[in-house]
Amino acid sequence: IKERLISRDDLRLENARLHTENLILHAKVQKLNALTIENIRLRELLNSTRTTEENALVAEIISVSPDPFNHFVVINKGRKDGAYVSQTVVDSNGLFGQITEVSEKTSKIMLISDARHGVPIQVDRNGVRLIVEGMGDFLRLQLPFVTVTTDIVQGDVLTTSGLGGIFPPNYPVARVVEVKHDPGQAFAEVLAEPFAQLSRTRNVLLLFNRQTAHDEN
């Protein structure tokens, strides 16, 4: 009986040890999977600007705004890294926002979904130039003052036009998802879905326009 009790206790200890090791191994596998996914995203991020003339710097988002009406994030790159106010920020899918404040080691980015943000864009299909604005929604942008005669339809791709000198041209911004024409109204209601993963992206790219960077220095 004594030997059986000892064997049972040993088995319990061995099971507890194996269970702990299994949890540790499972955690390591999950971490490895997360690192693999992150590496894939970083490669996509770098490849997204490989064919452009802009230099780029990868930055990591370290905090987000707790206010649902103010869409901004803070990144781990600042003045010492060459970041500057009004600098364009993208993710691997499209335009993400622009820098509004810079400190020595961090910067604040206003997302294109913020209700105070506007971007000069053009419709890829026909070159029509418009403005796309945030509306406090990570998944929707709006195009104000689009006349009912404007040639814009659901599915149209919107890219930066380069007008105004803030954003470089030809970066994808959004895809039109809804166009409403109300009888008697002079303007259509146009909504678009941003390409950038505004609420999910962890890493972003700071684009360095050579002339702008030179002027800042």
Rosetta blueprint (number, residue, H / E / L):
1 I L
2 K H
3 E H
4 R H
5 L H
6 I H
7 S H
8 R H
9 D H
10 D H
11 L H
12 R H
13 L H
14 E H
15 N H
16 A H
17 R H
18 L H
19 H H
20 T H
21 E H
22 N H
23 L H
24 I H
25 L H
26 H H
27 A H
28 K H
29 V H
30 Q H
31 K H
32 L H
33 N H
34 A H
35 L H
36 T H
37 I H
38 E H
39 N H
40 I H
41 R H
42 L H
43 R H
44 E H
45 L H
46 L H
47 N H
48 S L
49 T L
50 R L
51 T L
52 T L
53 E L
54 E L
55 N E
56 A E
57 L E
58 V E
59 A E
60 E E
61 I E
62 I E
63 S E
64 V E
65 S L
66 P L
67 D L
68 P L
69 F L
70 N L
71 H L
72 F E
73 V E
74 V E
75 I E
76 N L
77 K L
78 G L
79 R H
80 K H
81 D H
82 G L
83 A L
84 Y L
85 V L
86 S L
87 Q L
88 T E
89 V E
90 V E
91 D L
92 S L
93 N L
94 G L
95 L E
96 F E
97 G E
98 Q E
99 I E
100 T E
101 E E
102 V E
103 S L
104 E L
105 K L
106 T L
107 S E
108 K E
109 I E
110 M E
111 L E
112 I L
113 S L
114 D L
115 A L
116 R L
117 H L
118 G E
119 V E
120 P E
121 I E
122 Q E
123 V E
124 D L
125 R L
126 N L
127 G L
128 V L
129 R E
130 L E
131 I E
132 V E
133 E E
134 G E
135 M E
136 G E
137 D E
138 F L
139 L L
140 R E
141 L E
142 Q E
143 L E
144 P E
145 F E
146 V E
147 T E
148 V L
149 T L
150 T L
151 D L
152 I L
153 V L
154 Q L
155 G L
156 D L
157 V E
158 L E
159 T E
160 T E
161 S L
162 G L
163 L L
164 G L
165 G L
166 I L
167 F L
168 P L
169 P L
170 N L
171 Y L
172 P E
173 V E
174 A E
175 R E
176 V E
177 V E
178 E E
179 V E
180 K E
181 H L
182 D L
183 P L
184 G L
185 Q L
186 A L
187 F E
188 A E
189 E E
190 V E
191 L E
192 A E
193 E E
194 P E
195 F L
196 A L
197 Q L
198 L L
199 S L
200 R L
201 T L
202 R L
203 N E
204 V E
205 L E
206 L E
207 L E
208 F E
209 N L
210 R H
211 Q H
212 T H
213 A H
214 H H
215 D H
216 E H
217 N L
